[in-house]
Amino acid sequence: QPLQTSVDWRVELKFKYLISSFKMLSTIARGSVCHRTSSSGHQRLRCQRNLSSSRPTTKTTYLGRELSVDSENDSVTQDLLEKAIQSVPFKDWLHQMEDCQDRMEIQSLKIQSVDLFGKRVGFLKFMTEIKDAKDQIQKKFVFMRGGAVAVLVILECEKEEHTLLVCQDSTPIAIQRFPSLPAGMLDGDGNFGGVAAREIEEETGIKIEQKDLVDMTEMVYGETKSRGMYPSLGGSDEFIRLFVVKKEISKFQLEDLEGKLTGLQSEGEDIQLKVVPLKDLWKSTSDAKALSALTLFENLKRERGDIFKK
């Protein structure tokens, strides 16, 4: 009986040793660093997790020096990391940050997620450590989606002004058929007017010449003060360039637009048009684009008269 107990004890010890070795090897495979230490006369392996060292990293230029840009999790691959720092919104942001170095100097930057729209970067989220004007380090989070355009379409029919809203289901705010101005994301070439004209045609079916669009953002703020309306500057770089266009149509055409179904099926768009009197726009939707565009248009008209005159 004592012999049997001794054998069982030895078998159990070997089994535990095999399990421990398997766990140690698994940890090494995941990128850990192991050190051999001695305790109570027995040799043991102490493993220290070092997963971050195996994650992708790259570099970009900031203030004339190299800045490391790291991946914060395994979902951001080397390829996505490179796409992120080469995207137009990121490069624009980095360039602007160089002009803010006295109050916001980048110390570190970690990419947390990258979403592609086809081959280009659509959404980008990252964490950056910033040294402020008091030399204190602040941790900031940025949801980057770049710029967009929105157009206030004024339809004049029998001397009455109407405007056009596009009604779409919105998953982020959980509202069906939410009415808003026709809008779309910029494609990176900086052609605000071209994107605006294309979005009107895609979302409403109305063809607009780029030359007929009035860039209210540029008219009010110029090119240096503001790139557009910032709807959520506490956490996102998004800016929206606000345009207005005026078009005369017949009563038949106006009635034909009401309730019309439009949108690009290839992009999952399911849009229903809504025609409202321009004077009622302020109470017809809580869309920030519509309210901002209406404010700019009314004040420009008050100060400058007919802004559509060339």
PEVEN-V832780 format. One record per pair of residues at least 6 apart in sequence whose C-alpha atoms are under 7 Angstrom apart, sorted by the first residue. I is the first residue (numbers start at 1). J is the second residue. Records with the same first field share a line. If there is no record, write none. Layout:
I: J / J
This chain:
30: 51
31: 50 / 51 / 54
32: 47 / 48 / 49 / 50 / 51
33: 47 / 48 / 49 / 50
34: 45 / 46 / 47 / 48
35: 45 / 46 / 47
36: 44 / 45 / 46
37: 43 / 44 / 45 / 46
38: 44
55: 71 / 74
56: 70 / 71 / 77 / 78
57: 68 / 69 / 70 / 71 / 78
58: 68 / 69 / 70
59: 66 / 67 / 68 / 69
60: 66 / 67 / 68
61: 67
63: 98
68: 108
69: 109 / 110
70: 109 / 110 / 111
71: 81 / 110 / 111 / 112
72: 110 / 111 / 112
73: 112
76: 112 / 113 / 114
80: 114
83: 121
84: 90 / 114 / 121
85: 91
87: 121
88: 188
89: 146
102: 133
103: 132 / 133
104: 130 / 131 / 132
105: 130 / 131 / 132
106: 128 / 129 / 130 / 131
107: 129 / 130 / 131
108: 128 / 129
109: 127 / 128 / 129
110: 126 / 127 / 128
111: 125 / 126 / 127
112: 125 / 126
113: 124 / 125 / 126
114: 121 / 123 / 124 / 125
115: 121 / 122 / 123 / 124
116: 122 / 123
122: 145
123: 144 / 145
124: 143 / 144 / 145
125: 142 / 143 / 144
126: 141 / 142 / 143
127: 140 / 141 / 142
128: 139 / 140 / 141
129: 137 / 138 / 139 / 140
130: 137 / 138 / 139
131: 137 / 138
141: 235
142: 235 / 236
143: 235 / 236 / 237
144: 236 / 237 / 238
145: 237 / 238
146: 237 / 238 / 239
147: 185 / 186 / 238 / 239 / 240
148: 184 / 185 / 186 / 239 / 240 / 241
149: 183 / 184 / 185 / 186 / 192 / 196 / 240 / 241 / 242
150: 181 / 182 / 183 / 184 / 196 / 240 / 241 / 242 / 243 / 289
151: 181 / 182 / 183 / 196 / 242 / 243 / 244
152: 181 / 243 / 244 / 245 / 293
153: 163 / 164 / 244 / 245 / 246
154: 161 / 162 / 163 / 245 / 246 / 247
155: 161 / 162 / 163 / 246 / 247 / 248 / 249
156: 162 / 247 / 248 / 249
157: 248 / 249 / 250 / 251
161: 277 / 278
162: 275 / 276 / 277 / 278
163: 275 / 276 / 277 / 278
164: 273 / 274 / 275 / 276
165: 179 / 180 / 181 / 182 / 273 / 274 / 275
166: 179 / 180 / 181 / 182 / 271 / 272 / 273 / 274
167: 177 / 178 / 179 / 180 / 271 / 272 / 273 / 274
168: 176 / 177 / 178 / 179 / 270 / 271 / 272
169: 175 / 176 / 177 / 178
170: 176 / 178
179: 285
180: 285 / 287 / 290
181: 289 / 290
182: 199 / 200 / 203
183: 199
184: 199
186: 195
193: 210 / 213
194: 210
197: 208 / 209 / 210
200: 206
201: 207
202: 263 / 264
203: 262 / 263
204: 262
212: 245
213: 243 / 244 / 245
214: 243 / 244 / 245
215: 242 / 243 / 244
216: 242 / 243 / 244 / 296
217: 228 / 241 / 242
227: 239 / 241
228: 239 / 240 / 241 / 242
229: 239 / 240 / 241
230: 238 / 239 / 240
231: 239
242: 293
257: 273
258: 273 / 274 / 275
259: 272 / 273 / 274
260: 272 / 273
261: 271 / 272 / 273
262: 270 / 271 / 272
263: 269 / 270 / 271
282: 291
301: 307
